[in-house]
Amino acid sequence: MKRSVLLWFVVLSAPLLCFLTSFSQTHYEPVPGKTVGLWPDAWTVERMAYLRTRYGFSGVFVPVDQTAYNNAIAAGFLPSQVMVSTSGDNYIYAVDNLPAGIYYLDEPTEHNCLGEPTASRLYTPQELAARRDYIHLNRPGSLFVIGGYKRCSHNLIASTYADLMMFSSYKNWDEVGLPVCFINLGWGDQIENLWIPGSEDQRGSWSAMRQALGNRYMITWIHGGGDEYNDLFGHANNLGLNGIWQYNGAPIDSARLETFCFAAWQNGWMQKVNDPPLPVQLSSFTAIPLGSNDVRLAWVTVSELNNYGFEVQRRHAENSDFVSLTFVPGHGTTNVPHEYSFTDLNVPSPRLWYRLKQIDFDGTASYSDVISVDVLTEVDGDIVPTEFSLEQNFPNPFNPVTTFQFSISTSQFTVLKVYDLIGLEVATLVNEQKPTGTYSVRWDASGVASGVYLYKLRAGTFVQTKKLVLLR
C-alpha cells in the first residue's frame, strides 16, 4: 500500500472579513455630543465590537439578558452607552443588575386609528411614574425613555412621566398589523399628518413630535432602507436632536451600514477617519498536492507596502522549530493583487506545517497563520478521503476563473452552488451523485459582477459554506 500526501489548503479567513483594495481604509468614530446607536442583528462580543470600532456606533440596544449585556461591555461599550429594553416588571431586575444609560419601554400607550389598544399591555401614568422614580433612585444619571409610533395625543400624555420620548416611525404600517390611516399629530386640534404606506420619510412626524414635546423629544429611531438616511440626518440637525438609533427589523448588511454611516458623517453625526497605510494584506495561503511527495504552496496579496518578500518556512512536527525553505521576492508597494507560489519537493513527513515570514525593506518581519497538514491514504491505487471537506477556492481573489476542491468520504448526492450575499443563486457547479473521492471544479465568472460571494457544498448531511471574492 502506498501513501500519498494531500494537504488541505486552508484560507486565512480573517483578512477576508476586512478585504481591501487600496493602501488605506476608513472607519467611523463618534462625534462628541451626539449619539448614534444601533439595535444590532446579533449580540455577540465580536459583532458588537466590530460595529463599534469599524462603524463608530456610540450606543447599543440590548434585551434584559445578562449575557447580551456582558457582551456589550466586553465589546467596549460603556454602561452609559447601553440602552436596555424592558417590559412588564423586569425593569426592576434590569436596574438592579444591568447598569445602563437608558432603560427603555416600547409603546406603553399605543392605540390604533379607532382608539383601540394595539400593545399587549398599556401602562397607566402611575406605573410609568413608578418606573421613572425607581430608575432615578437606584441609577442616578440614567434615563427612563419610552417609545411610541402612532397617536401623539397618547404619547404627549405618557411623556410627562418619562425622561425622554422616542418616536418610532415604521416604513409600512402593514408590518405591525395596523390599518392605513392618519396619524393624529394634532392632540386635540385639526392638524394631522398623512402617513403614506411604503414611504420612509419620517420628517413630518419628527417635526410634530418636537413641536409638541420640546426637549422631551431629543432622540429618535430611524427605520429605512438607505436612500433616505441623508435627508433624515439633516432633518434631525434642523430640529436640534442629539440622538439617532437605527432600528433595523432585519439583519444588517455592509451596504446598509456604509450608507447609514456615510450619511451620518455627511451631516456631522460621525467622524470619518483614515486608517494608517496597510501592511501586506494576505487574502489566501494554500497548499496543493503535486504527485505523491510534492506540495505547491500558493498565496495571494491584495495590497503590499514596502514588501521586500516572503520567507517560506516549514516544520515536520507540531512542537518542532520552523526552518526556512526559500525566499520569494515581493512587489514593494502596490495596490493590486499579486499571486505567489513555491513547490516543496519530496516532503519529509506525512504531516507538515507551513507559514510565511513577510519581511519589509527595513527588516521588520511578521508571520502568517500556520497551515496544518491533513493526510489522505491511498488504497488499491485510489485516493480515499477520510472525511468530507470543502476547501477554499484558488486563486482568491480571482478574475475571472477560479477552482473549487472538495472531498467526499462516502458516495453521496452532491450539490455545489455559488450565491450572492443575500442568498440568491448565482451558479450551480455540481448537482449529481458523486462516488468517494476528491474533486476539482473550475468556475468561469466572466458574466458575474465584482464582489463577495458565498459557495456552499451539500453532500448528504454534510454542509459547508465559504466566501470568495471576484475582483476585476
C-alpha positions as CSV (number, residue, x, y, z in Angstrom):
1,M,0.0,0.0,0.0
2,K,1.4,3.3,-1.0
3,R,0.9,6.5,1.0
4,S,0.1,9.8,-0.8
5,V,0.3,13.2,0.9
6,L,-2.5,15.6,0.2
7,L,-2.6,18.9,2.1
8,W,-5.9,20.5,2.7
9,F,-5.5,24.1,1.7
10,V,-6.7,26.5,4.3
11,V,-7.5,30.1,3.7
12,L,-6.5,32.7,6.2
13,S,-10.1,33.8,6.7
14,A,-9.7,36.9,8.9
15,P,-8.2,39.2,6.2
16,L,-11.2,38.4,4.0
17,L,-13.5,39.9,6.6
18,C,-11.9,43.3,6.0
19,F,-11.0,42.8,2.4
20,L,-9.5,45.9,0.9
21,T,-8.2,47.0,-2.5
22,S,-6.2,50.1,-1.6
23,F,-3.5,51.1,0.9
24,S,-5.7,52.7,3.4
25,Q,-9.3,52.3,4.6
26,T,-11.6,54.4,6.7
27,H,-13.5,53.8,9.8
28,Y,-16.1,55.9,11.6
29,E,-15.8,57.4,15.1
30,P,-18.4,59.1,17.4
31,V,-18.9,62.9,17.4
32,P,-18.9,64.5,20.9
33,G,-22.4,65.5,22.0
34,K,-24.2,63.2,19.6
35,T,-25.2,59.5,20.0
36,V,-25.6,57.2,17.0
37,G,-27.0,54.0,18.4
38,L,-27.9,50.6,16.9
39,W,-30.3,47.7,17.5
40,P,-27.8,45.1,16.4
41,D,-28.6,41.9,14.5
42,A,-26.5,39.8,16.9
43,W,-25.4,40.4,20.5
44,T,-22.1,38.6,20.3
45,V,-18.9,40.3,21.5
46,E,-17.3,40.1,18.1
47,R,-20.3,41.6,16.2
48,M,-20.9,44.4,18.6
49,A,-17.1,45.2,18.8
50,Y,-17.0,45.3,15.0
51,L,-20.0,47.7,14.8
52,R,-18.4,50.0,17.4
53,T,-14.9,50.1,16.1
54,R,-15.5,49.9,12.4
55,Y,-18.7,51.9,12.1
56,G,-18.5,54.2,15.1
57,F,-21.7,53.4,16.9
58,S,-21.7,55.0,20.3
59,G,-24.8,53.3,21.7
60,V,-26.1,49.7,21.6
61,F,-29.6,48.3,22.4
62,V,-29.8,45.1,24.4
63,P,-32.6,43.0,25.9
64,V,-32.9,42.2,29.6
65,D,-30.3,39.5,29.3
66,Q,-27.1,39.2,31.4
67,T,-25.1,37.6,28.6
68,A,-26.1,40.1,26.0
69,Y,-25.3,43.0,28.4
70,N,-21.9,41.5,29.4
71,N,-21.0,41.0,25.7
72,A,-21.8,44.7,25.0
73,I,-19.5,45.8,27.8
74,A,-16.8,43.3,26.7
75,A,-17.2,44.8,23.2
76,G,-16.1,48.2,24.5
77,F,-19.4,50.0,25.1
78,L,-19.6,51.9,28.4
79,P,-22.6,51.2,30.7
80,S,-23.7,54.8,29.9
81,Q,-23.8,53.9,26.2
82,V,-26.1,50.9,26.7
83,M,-29.9,51.0,26.2
84,V,-31.7,48.2,28.0
85,S,-35.1,47.2,26.6
86,T,-37.6,46.5,29.4
87,S,-41.2,45.3,29.6
88,G,-43.6,44.3,32.3
89,D,-41.9,44.3,35.7
90,N,-38.5,43.2,34.5
91,Y,-37.2,46.8,34.8
92,I,-36.5,46.1,38.5
93,Y,-34.1,43.3,37.6
94,A,-32.6,45.4,34.8
95,V,-32.0,48.4,37.0
96,D,-30.6,46.3,39.8
97,N,-28.3,44.2,37.7
98,L,-27.6,45.9,34.4
99,P,-26.1,49.4,34.8
100,A,-27.2,51.4,31.7
101,G,-27.6,54.9,30.4
102,I,-31.1,54.3,29.2
103,Y,-33.9,51.9,30.4
104,Y,-36.4,51.8,27.5
105,L,-40.1,50.8,27.4
106,D,-41.6,50.4,24.0
107,E,-45.0,51.7,23.0
108,P,-46.6,51.9,26.5
109,T,-49.8,53.7,25.5
110,E,-50.4,52.7,21.9
111,H,-53.8,52.8,20.2
112,N,-54.9,52.4,16.6
113,C,-57.0,54.8,14.5
114,L,-60.1,53.7,16.2
115,G,-58.7,54.3,19.7
116,E,-58.3,50.5,20.3
117,P,-55.2,49.3,22.2
118,T,-52.5,47.8,20.0
119,A,-49.9,46.9,22.6
120,S,-50.1,43.7,24.6
121,R,-50.1,45.8,27.7
122,L,-50.9,49.5,28.3
123,Y,-49.4,51.4,31.2
124,T,-51.0,53.9,33.5
125,P,-49.4,57.2,34.3
126,Q,-48.8,55.9,37.8
127,E,-47.0,52.8,36.5
128,L,-44.8,55.0,34.3
129,A,-44.0,57.3,37.1
130,A,-43.1,54.4,39.4
131,R,-40.6,53.2,36.8
132,R,-39.1,56.6,36.4
133,D,-38.7,57.1,40.1
134,Y,-37.2,53.6,40.6
135,I,-34.6,54.3,37.9
136,H,-33.7,57.8,39.3
137,L,-33.4,56.4,42.9
138,N,-31.2,53.4,42.0
139,R,-29.3,54.6,38.9
140,P,-28.8,58.4,39.3
141,G,-27.9,59.9,35.9
142,S,-29.7,57.1,34.0
143,L,-32.8,57.9,31.9
144,F,-36.2,56.4,31.6
145,V,-37.1,56.6,27.9
146,I,-40.4,55.5,26.3
147,G,-41.3,54.9,22.6
148,G,-44.4,55.3,20.5
149,Y,-45.3,55.3,16.9
150,K,-48.9,56.3,16.4
151,R,-51.2,58.7,18.2
152,C,-49.2,61.6,19.5
153,S,-52.1,62.6,21.9
154,H,-51.3,59.4,23.9
155,N,-47.5,60.0,23.5
156,L,-47.9,63.5,24.8
157,I,-49.6,62.4,28.0
158,A,-47.2,59.5,28.6
159,S,-44.1,61.6,28.0
160,T,-44.8,63.6,31.1
161,Y,-44.0,60.5,33.2
162,A,-40.7,59.7,31.4
163,D,-37.4,61.5,30.8
164,L,-37.4,61.3,27.0
165,M,-39.7,60.1,24.3
166,M,-38.5,58.2,21.2
167,F,-40.9,58.3,18.3
168,S,-40.8,55.1,16.2
169,S,-41.8,55.6,12.6
170,Y,-42.3,52.5,10.5
171,K,-41.8,52.3,6.8
172,N,-45.1,50.4,6.3
173,W,-48.0,50.0,8.7
174,D,-48.7,46.6,7.4
175,E,-45.6,45.4,9.1
176,V,-47.2,45.9,12.5
177,G,-50.7,44.9,11.5
178,L,-52.3,48.3,11.6
179,P,-54.8,49.8,9.2
180,V,-53.8,52.7,6.9
181,C,-55.0,56.0,8.4
182,F,-54.0,59.4,9.5
183,I,-51.5,59.7,12.4
184,N,-53.1,62.0,15.0
185,L,-50.4,64.7,15.4
186,G,-52.9,67.3,16.5
187,W,-53.6,66.1,20.0
188,G,-57.0,67.8,20.0
189,D,-56.8,70.3,17.2
190,Q,-57.3,69.7,13.4
191,I,-53.7,69.3,12.4
192,E,-52.9,65.8,11.1
193,N,-50.0,64.4,9.1
194,L,-50.7,61.8,6.4
195,W,-48.6,58.6,6.7
196,I,-48.1,57.0,3.3
197,P,-47.6,53.2,3.4
198,G,-44.2,52.3,1.9
199,S,-42.8,55.8,2.5
200,E,-39.8,56.2,4.8
201,D,-39.9,60.0,5.1
202,Q,-40.3,60.5,8.8
203,R,-39.5,64.2,8.8
204,G,-43.1,65.4,9.3
205,S,-43.6,63.1,12.2
206,W,-40.4,64.2,13.8
207,S,-41.3,67.9,13.4
208,A,-44.6,67.4,15.0
209,M,-43.2,65.5,17.9
210,R,-40.5,68.1,18.5
211,Q,-43.1,70.9,18.5
212,A,-45.3,69.0,20.9
213,L,-42.7,67.6,23.3
214,G,-39.9,70.2,23.1
215,N,-36.8,68.9,24.9
216,R,-38.5,65.7,25.8
217,Y,-38.1,64.6,22.2
218,M,-34.3,64.7,21.7
219,I,-33.6,61.1,20.4
220,T,-35.4,59.1,17.7
221,W,-35.5,55.8,16.0
222,I,-34.6,55.6,12.3
223,H,-36.2,52.9,10.2
224,G,-35.3,52.9,6.5
225,G,-33.6,51.2,3.6
226,G,-30.8,53.6,2.8
227,D,-31.6,56.3,0.3
228,E,-33.5,58.5,2.8
229,Y,-30.8,58.5,5.5
230,N,-29.2,61.7,4.3
231,D,-32.5,63.6,4.5
232,L,-33.3,62.2,7.9
233,F,-29.9,63.1,9.5
234,G,-30.2,66.6,8.0
235,H,-33.7,67.0,9.4
236,A,-32.5,65.8,12.9
237,N,-30.0,68.6,12.7
238,N,-32.7,71.1,11.8
239,L,-34.7,70.0,14.9
240,G,-31.7,70.0,17.2
241,L,-31.9,66.4,18.1
242,N,-28.9,64.7,19.7
243,G,-29.6,61.0,19.3
244,I,-30.3,58.7,16.4
245,W,-30.8,55.0,16.9
246,Q,-31.1,52.7,13.9
247,Y,-34.0,50.3,14.1
248,N,-33.3,47.6,11.6
249,G,-36.0,45.0,11.7
250,A,-33.7,42.8,9.6
251,P,-30.1,41.5,9.5
252,I,-27.7,44.3,8.9
253,D,-25.6,44.1,5.7
254,S,-22.5,46.0,4.9
255,A,-24.2,48.1,2.2
256,R,-26.8,49.4,4.7
257,L,-24.1,50.1,7.3
258,E,-21.9,52.0,4.8
259,T,-24.9,54.1,3.5
260,F,-26.1,54.8,7.1
261,C,-22.7,55.8,8.4
262,F,-21.8,57.8,5.3
263,A,-25.0,59.9,5.7
264,A,-24.2,60.3,9.4
265,W,-20.7,61.6,8.5
266,Q,-22.0,63.9,5.8
267,N,-24.4,65.5,8.3
268,G,-21.9,65.8,11.2
269,W,-23.1,62.8,13.3
270,M,-19.9,60.8,12.9
271,Q,-16.3,61.4,12.0
272,K,-14.7,59.6,9.1
273,V,-11.1,58.6,9.9
274,N,-8.4,57.4,7.5
275,D,-6.5,54.4,8.9
276,P,-2.7,54.2,8.7
277,P,-1.3,52.7,5.5
278,L,-2.0,49.0,5.3
279,P,0.8,46.4,5.6
280,V,0.8,43.5,3.3
281,Q,-2.8,42.2,3.0
282,L,-2.7,38.4,2.6
283,S,-6.1,37.2,1.3
284,S,-5.2,33.5,1.0
285,F,-2.5,31.0,1.7
286,T,-3.0,27.4,0.4
287,A,-1.2,24.1,-0.1
288,I,-1.9,21.9,-3.1
289,P,-0.6,18.4,-3.7
290,L,1.5,17.7,-6.8
291,G,2.0,14.0,-7.1
292,S,2.8,11.8,-4.1
293,N,5.6,13.7,-2.4
294,D,5.4,17.3,-3.6
295,V,3.4,20.2,-2.3
296,R,2.7,23.5,-4.1
297,L,2.3,26.5,-1.8
298,A,0.4,29.5,-3.2
299,W,-0.6,32.8,-1.7
300,V,-2.3,36.0,-2.9
301,T,-1.8,39.5,-1.6
302,V,-4.5,42.2,-2.0
303,S,-2.0,45.1,-1.5
304,E,1.6,45.5,-0.4
305,L,3.5,48.3,1.4
306,N,7.4,48.2,1.4
307,N,7.3,44.4,0.9
308,Y,10.8,43.0,0.5
309,G,9.5,39.5,0.2
310,F,8.4,36.2,1.9
311,E,10.5,33.6,3.6
312,V,8.7,30.2,3.3
313,Q,9.1,28.2,6.5
314,R,8.2,24.6,7.4
315,R,8.2,22.3,10.3
316,H,7.6,18.5,10.4
317,A,6.4,18.1,13.9
318,E,3.9,20.1,15.9
319,N,6.4,21.1,18.6
320,S,9.5,21.4,16.4
321,D,11.0,24.6,15.1
322,F,10.2,26.2,11.8
323,V,13.1,26.1,9.2
324,S,13.5,28.3,6.2
325,L,12.9,26.7,2.8
326,T,13.3,29.6,0.4
327,F,12.9,33.3,-0.1
328,V,10.3,34.7,-2.6
329,P,10.8,38.4,-3.6
330,G,7.8,40.7,-3.0
331,H,6.5,43.6,-5.1
332,G,7.4,46.5,-2.9
333,T,4.5,48.9,-2.8
334,T,1.4,48.0,-4.9
335,N,-2.3,48.3,-4.6
336,V,-3.2,45.4,-7.0
337,P,-3.4,41.7,-6.1
338,H,-0.3,39.5,-6.8
339,E,0.0,35.7,-6.8
340,Y,3.0,33.9,-5.4
341,S,3.9,30.2,-5.3
342,F,6.6,27.8,-4.2
343,T,6.8,24.0,-4.7
344,D,8.2,22.0,-1.8
345,L,9.7,18.8,-3.3
346,N,10.0,15.4,-1.7
347,V,8.2,16.4,1.6
348,P,9.8,14.5,4.5
349,S,6.7,13.7,6.5
350,P,3.0,12.8,6.0
351,R,2.1,15.7,8.4
352,L,3.6,19.1,7.9
353,W,3.1,22.8,8.9
354,Y,3.9,25.8,6.8
355,R,3.9,29.6,7.4
356,L,5.1,32.7,5.7
357,K,7.5,35.2,7.2
358,Q,6.9,38.6,5.5
359,I,9.8,41.0,5.5
360,D,9.8,44.7,4.9
361,F,12.7,46.6,3.3
362,D,13.6,47.9,6.8
363,G,13.9,44.4,8.1
364,T,10.6,44.4,10.0
365,A,9.0,40.9,9.9
366,S,5.6,39.5,10.5
367,Y,4.2,36.0,10.2
368,S,1.1,34.5,8.6
369,D,-1.1,32.0,10.3
370,V,0.1,28.4,10.1
371,I,-1.3,25.9,7.6
372,S,-1.7,22.5,9.1
373,V,-1.4,19.3,7.0
374,D,-4.0,16.6,6.8
375,V,-3.0,13.3,5.2
376,L,-5.1,11.2,2.8
377,T,-4.3,7.5,2.4
378,E,-4.1,5.6,-0.9
379,V,-5.8,2.2,-1.1
380,D,-5.5,0.0,-4.2
381,G,-4.3,2.9,-6.2
382,D,-7.3,5.1,-5.4
383,I,-7.1,8.0,-3.0
384,V,-9.8,7.7,-0.4
385,P,-10.7,10.8,1.6
386,T,-11.1,10.2,5.4
387,E,-13.7,12.9,5.8
388,F,-15.9,15.3,3.9
389,S,-14.4,18.7,3.2
390,L,-14.7,21.9,1.2
391,E,-11.5,23.8,0.5
392,Q,-11.0,27.5,-0.1
393,N,-11.2,28.3,-3.8
394,F,-7.9,29.2,-5.6
395,P,-7.0,31.7,-6.5
396,N,-8.9,34.0,-4.2
397,P,-9.5,36.9,-5.1
398,F,-9.8,35.8,-8.7
399,N,-10.6,37.2,-12.1
400,P,-12.5,35.6,-13.8
401,V,-11.6,31.9,-13.3
402,T,-11.2,30.0,-10.0
403,T,-11.1,26.4,-8.9
404,F,-13.0,24.6,-6.1
405,Q,-11.8,21.4,-4.5
406,F,-13.9,19.2,-2.2
407,S,-13.7,15.6,-0.9
408,I,-16.5,13.0,-0.4
409,S,-15.7,10.2,2.0
410,T,-18.8,8.1,1.1
411,S,-20.9,8.2,-2.1
412,Q,-23.5,11.0,-1.8
413,F,-25.7,13.2,-3.9
414,T,-23.6,16.3,-4.1
415,V,-24.6,19.9,-4.8
416,L,-22.1,22.8,-5.1
417,K,-23.6,26.3,-5.7
418,V,-22.5,29.9,-5.6
419,Y,-24.7,32.5,-4.0
420,D,-24.6,36.3,-3.5
421,L,-24.7,37.8,0.0
422,I,-28.5,38.0,0.1
423,G,-28.8,34.3,-0.8
424,L,-29.7,34.5,-4.5
425,E,-28.2,31.6,-6.5
426,V,-25.5,32.7,-9.0
427,A,-24.3,29.4,-10.4
428,T,-24.7,25.6,-10.0
429,L,-21.4,23.8,-10.3
430,V,-22.2,20.3,-9.2
431,N,-25.7,18.6,-8.9
432,E,-25.3,14.8,-9.1
433,Q,-24.4,11.6,-7.3
434,K,-20.7,11.5,-6.6
435,P,-18.6,8.5,-5.5
436,T,-16.0,8.6,-2.9
437,G,-13.1,10.8,-4.0
438,T,-11.6,14.3,-4.2
439,Y,-12.8,16.6,-6.9
440,S,-11.8,19.9,-8.5
441,V,-14.4,22.1,-10.3
442,R,-13.5,25.2,-12.4
443,W,-15.8,28.2,-12.5
444,D,-15.6,31.0,-15.1
445,A,-17.3,34.0,-13.7
446,S,-16.9,36.2,-16.7
447,G,-20.5,37.3,-16.7
448,V,-20.7,38.0,-12.9
449,A,-20.2,41.4,-11.2
450,S,-17.3,42.0,-8.9
451,G,-18.0,41.4,-5.2
452,V,-18.0,39.0,-2.3
453,Y,-19.9,35.7,-2.9
454,L,-20.6,32.5,-0.9
455,Y,-20.2,28.9,-2.2
456,K,-21.9,26.0,-0.4
457,L,-21.3,22.3,-0.6
458,R,-24.0,19.9,0.3
459,A,-23.2,16.1,0.3
460,G,-25.7,14.1,2.3
461,T,-25.9,15.6,5.7
462,F,-22.6,17.4,5.3
463,V,-23.0,21.2,4.6
464,Q,-20.2,23.8,4.4
465,T,-20.1,27.3,3.2
466,K,-17.2,29.6,2.4
467,K,-16.5,33.1,0.9
468,L,-14.9,34.0,-2.3
469,V,-14.0,37.4,-3.9
470,L,-14.3,38.3,-7.6
471,L,-12.1,41.3,-8.2
472,R,-12.0,42.9,-11.7
